[in-house]
C-alpha cells in the first residue's frame, strides 16, 4: 500500500510548491514565498521546513532561499553547484550540490536533477552572478510514488526519456508562455512524459503569463492525451 501514498501538495503561487510528506516532513520547491505576489498571506508561515529544492537562480524561484534557510534550518537545500557556492557564501548550511543526471538521497527520497531548457542567473545586489544550468527534479518517495517538477523550461523531446526512466505519476509543468512553455507545448510534454496528472505552474502571476489550466485541458483534448489537469489556485492543496 505504500506505493499509493503521496505527499500533500500545496500550490503557493508561481512555481512554488509545498510538499508535506507522509511522515509530516515539509519540502519546498522553488522557495519564493514572502516576495511572491501570488502567494496568499496566510501561507507565508511554513510551520516547518525540512528541505528545499531549487531549480535555477532567478529571483522568482529562489528569492527567499537564504531567509527561509536561516529561519527554519532545513536539513537539505538542493541546488546545482553554482547556486551551492552562492548559497554557502551567504551562510546557508546543509546545501547539497548536484548537477544534471545525478541523484541524491534527501529525507529518504531519491531526488534526481534533470535537464531544463531555460537560463539561470542570480541577482546579488547590483551584480548578476552565474547561476549554473537550470534544471528540473524527479522525486521518488520510499513507497514508490514519483513526481516531476520541470522548473522553468521550454518543451524538449528528451522529456520522453524522463517518462521512460522514472515514469512519474504527476508533473508540475510551466504553462505561462513568453518565458516558458505555453499550454499547447505543455500538453505535448504530458504526452512525452506519459503522466496521468499534470499541475500547471508559472502562470497568472503577472499579466504577461497568459497560459491557463483550462487552455491546457483543451490542448490535451485536442491531442487526445488522457491526462487530468489538477488546476490549483494559490493556497489550495491536493
Secondary structure, 3 states (H helix, E strand, C coil): CHHHCCCEEEECCCCCEEEECCCCCEEEECCCCCCCCCCCHHHCCCCCCCEEECCCCCHHHHCCHHHHHHHHCCCEEEEEHHHHHHHHHCCCCCEEEECCCCEEEECCEEEEEEECCCCCEEEECCEEEECCCCEEEEEECCCCCEEEECCCCCCCCCHHHHHHHHCCCEEEEECECCCCCEHHHHHHHHHHHCCCEEEEECCCCCCCCCCCHHHHHHHHHHHCCCCEECCCCCCCEC
